[in-house]
């Protein structure tokens, strides 16, 4: 197994805790409190703006045109396609863009995006991919499993669009290049450098878990 594909197993405990979190479990069942999902939508919208900036950092640090294109294509998809999914759900709640733009990121949200930006500013392309990879990979993995687990009851589920969007082939294809690119970038790294990449990846998986937990509890900060 290539280095990139071992990263999921090396974060297995928190990865599975994320999938088994009641936020996702109740999304699959269609029973998640809509106020919790509304909280998630607003926080995730602010997160995605910062997330998109990390792809811009990747494009700046990329060493060839193909890599620059890959980063910029995903950045465009985040800002225009993924955020459209959020905007459509926000319309369901009657949330205007002005109201959305007034939302302040939670402590957990800010910590996650600040960590990503710190890694992007101080690291290279391999570190940037490692810090952004868990968001895309967990979303695809979780949505695919939810779609399969609840396939007989998804029709009419308020969260069906969310699940099917992130379980789609198009979403998977958008980040498929992460694997081979990260493997190539890490091919000649030392064991110590590889461990640092693993730590970056695992930390983002942990932040993903904290994001679900924050949204479920509708918690802006520790207090």
N, C-alpha and C positions, 0 to 999 in steps of 0.2 A: 504494500500500500504506500502511495506517495506521502510525502511529509504533510502536504496540505490536508489530505483526507484523514490523517490521524488526529487532527486537531479536535474534531467532534468527540472522539472517544476519550481524549485527554481532558475534556470538559464535561464528561458524561453525567456526573451527578447533578450539577446545576442545570445542565441542558434538559435533563428529564424532569427536574423540579419545575422548570419553566413550562414544559408541556402539561404537566399535571396541576399547574396552578388553577385555582377555581375561576379566575378570569377567563382563561381559555376554555376550560371545561364547560363553563356555563355559556360561553359563546356558541360552542358546538351544539349544546342542547337548546339554545335559543332563549335561555332563562336569565342571562346576565342583565342586571339592573341597567336600564338605559342611561341613568345618570352617571354610572361608572363608565360606560362606554363614551358618553359625552365628555367626561373629564379626560379620558384617554385621547379622544380625537383632538381636543384643544391642546393638550400637552404634546401629542405626537406631531401636530402641525408645526409647533415651534421647534421641536426636535429635528424635523425634516429639513427645515431651513438651515440649521447648523450642520446637519449631516451632508447636505449638498455642498457646503463649503469645503468639506474634507475631500470631496472628489475634485474640486478645483485645485486644492493643494496637490493632489495626486497628479493632475495634468501638468502643473507647474514643474513637478519633480520628475516627470516621466522622461525617459531617455530616447524614445522614438515616437514617430507619428501614430503608429497603431495603438500604442498604450495611451497616448494623449487622447485619441479618438474614443477609446473604450471608457475612459474616465468621463469625458464630456458627454458622451451619449447617455450614460447612466444619470449624470447630473441633470440633463434635460428631462429624462423620464421621471425623475423624482419631482422636479418642479412643475411639470405639466401633466403627467399621468397619475402618479401616485398621490399627489396632493389633490388632484381632481376627485379621487375616491373619497378623500376626507371632506372636500367641499360639498360633494353630493350628500354625504351623510349629515353634514352640518345643516344643509337645507332642510333635511327631515326634522331637525331640532329647531329650525327657525333662527339659526345663528348667522348673523351677518359677518362679512369679512372685517368690518370695523371692530365688532365685538371680539372677533377672533384675534385680531392684531393687538388688542389690548391685554391679552392673556400673558401673564408672567410665567416663565418656566419654574417648575417646582425645584426644590433642592436636589432631588435625585436626577431630574432631567438635566439641570445645569451641571451637576457633577459628571454625568455621562458625556455630555457634549464637550465639556472642558477637558476631560481626559482625552477624547478623540483629537481635539485641536492641539493639545500638548504633544501627543504622539506624532501628529502630522507635521508640526513645526520642527520637532527635534529629530525625527527619524527619516528614513528613506522610503521608497515606494513599497518595499516589503512590509515595513512597519505600518504604513497607511492601509495596505490591503488587510493586514492582520486585524487592525482595529475596526474596520468597517465590515469585514466579512460576516461576523456573527449576526448582525442585524438582518441581512438578506437571507443567510442560510437558515437561521432559526425560524424566520417567518415562513419560508417555503416549506421547511420540514414540518412545522406545527400545522400550517394550513392544510398541507397534503394529508396529514394524519387525521385531522379533524374531518376533512371531507370524506375520508374513507370510513372513519369510525361512526359518523352520523349521516352516512349517505342516504339512509332510508327516511330521514326526517328533516332534511335540509330545506325542502320546498316550503316556502312561507316563513322560514327563519329570517328574522330581521338582519342577522349577521351573515347571511348566505353570500352576499356580494363580496364582503370582506374576505371570507374564506376562499371563495372561488378565484378572486383576483390574485391572492398570494399563492394559491395552489396551481396557478396556470403555467403552461409551458413557456409562455412569453416571459413571465417573471423569472422562472428558472434560467431561461436562456440569457437573461440580462446580466447575470453574474457568473455564468458557467466558466468564463475566462479566468476568474479568480484562481481556480485550482492550478492550472498549468503555469500561470504567470507567477504565482507565489512559489511553486516548486522550482521554477527556473531561477528566480531571484535568490532562493535559499540554497541552491545546489552546492555552493562553495563556502557556505557559512560554517563557522566553528560550532561545536556543541553548545558552548556558552551563548553564542548569538542565536541559535535555534531555540534554546530555552527562553530567551528574552522574547522571541516572537510568540512562543506558546503562552507566555505570561500575558502578553498584550491581548491575544485572542481570548484567553480565559476571562480576563478582566471585563471585556466587552460582553461576554456571555453572562457574567454575573450582573452587569448593569442592565442587560435585557430582562433578567429575572426581576430585578428591583423595579424596573419600569412597570411590569405587569402588576406587581404587588402594590406599588404606589397608586396606580390607576384603580385597582380594585377597592382600595381603602380611601380613595379620593384624598390623598395626603399630599399637601404642598410642601411640608417640611417635617422634621422629626417631632416638633412640638404641636 
